[in-house]
């Protein structure tokens, strides 16, 4: 419950146009301090949980092990973690491409789901809680790669969850 409260507080801050990306170029020591705030840590943890659920626990764990082995006693960058995940997925998913959409954009998407008969349509757009005129910037080009999971009535109790990667503005 405490972790969920932290997530919701971070999402509230991240839903303002004055938010910042989890990862961005740094040019001064002040910028370094700004980057390591609660938003970065909580959003980062949430993104790793999202990735673990999408890849499955075993695949995620194997990717972490490859990352730790490859960068033992060395420095690393965020892309190094995604590269380790790509190594484990054998190119079936470009984890780096997916996760970069989450760490270089500020904010998060609002996904709208519409059902018409047996067809489900999904659409994404940037969610803004409140537009602050002094900090407003156009985010029309924002596009996230959103892993969506769903269950159908064809569930056979061994494989109930299906996954869909929404990597366009809309999908069916």
SVG drawing of the C-alpha trace seen along z (x, -y; Angstrom):
<svg xmlns="http://www.w3.org/2000/svg" viewBox="-21 -31 57 56">
<polyline fill="none" stroke="black" stroke-width="0.4" points="0.0,0.0 2.9,-2.4 4.5,-1.7 1.2,-2.3 0.9,-5.7 4.4,-6.6 3.6,-5.6 0.4,-7.7 2.3,-10.7 5.0,-10.3 2.4,-10.0 0.7,-13.2 4.0,-15.0 4.8,-13.3 1.4,-14.3 2.4,-18.0 4.0,-19.6 6.8,-20.8 7.9,-17.2 11.2,-15.8 12.3,-12.6 13.9,-9.8 17.0,-10.0 18.3,-13.1 21.7,-14.7 23.4,-16.4 25.5,-19.6 25.9,-20.8 26.1,-19.5 22.7,-21.2 21.1,-19.1 22.5,-15.9 20.8,-16.8 17.5,-17.5 17.6,-14.1 17.9,-12.1 14.6,-12.9 11.6,-10.8 10.0,-10.9 13.0,-9.4 13.4,-6.6 9.7,-5.7 9.0,-6.0 12.2,-4.0 11.0,-1.2 7.6,-1.2 9.1,-0.9 11.2,2.1 8.1,3.8 6.3,3.2 9.1,4.7 9.3,7.7 5.6,8.4 5.8,8.1 9.0,10.2 8.0,12.6 9.9,13.0 12.3,15.7 13.3,13.7 13.7,10.5 15.8,12.3 18.1,13.7 18.5,10.3 19.5,8.8 22.0,11.6 23.6,11.0 23.7,7.2 25.4,7.8 27.9,10.2 28.7,8.0 29.2,4.9 30.8,6.4 33.1,3.7 32.5,1.4 30.4,-1.7 27.2,-1.3 24.6,-3.3 20.9,-2.7 21.2,-1.3 23.4,1.4 20.6,2.8 18.3,2.8 21.0,4.4 21.3,7.2 17.5,7.8 17.8,7.8 20.5,10.5 18.1,12.7 15.1,12.1 17.2,13.1 15.8,10.2 12.2,11.2 11.6,7.8 13.7,4.6 13.7,3.9 15.9,0.8 13.6,-0.7 10.6,0.0 12.1,-1.3 13.7,-4.4 10.2,-5.7 9.5,-5.6 12.7,-7.1 13.3,-9.9 9.7,-11.3 8.4,-13.1 4.9,-12.1 3.0,-9.0 0.3,-7.9 -3.4,-7.7 -4.7,-4.6 -8.3,-4.7 -9.9,-1.3 -13.1,-1.0 -14.9,2.3 -17.3,2.8 -18.5,6.4 -15.5,8.6 -13.1,5.8 -11.1,3.9 -9.5,0.5 -6.8,-1.2 -5.4,-4.7 -2.7,-6.5 -2.1,-10.1 0.0,-12.0 -1.9,-12.5 -1.7,-15.9 -3.4,-16.5 -3.1,-20.3 -1.5,-22.5 0.8,-25.1 1.0,-27.9 4.5,-29.0 5.9,-25.5 3.7,-24.3 5.3,-22.6 3.7,-20.6 3.9,-16.9 2.0,-15.8 4.9,-13.7 5.1,-11.6 4.7,-7.9 5.2,-5.2 5.6,-1.5 3.0,-0.3 2.8,3.4 -0.8,4.3 -1.9,7.6 -5.4,9.0 -7.4,12.1 -10.0,13.6 -12.8,16.1 -10.5,18.7 -8.5,19.0 -7.5,22.6 -6.1,22.0 -2.5,22.7 -2.2,19.7 -4.7,17.0 -2.7,13.8 -2.0,12.5 0.2,9.5 0.0,6.8 2.6,4.0 0.9,0.8 3.8,-1.0 1.6,-3.3 -0.9,-6.0 -3.7,-3.5 -4.2,0.2 -6.9,2.9"/>
</svg>
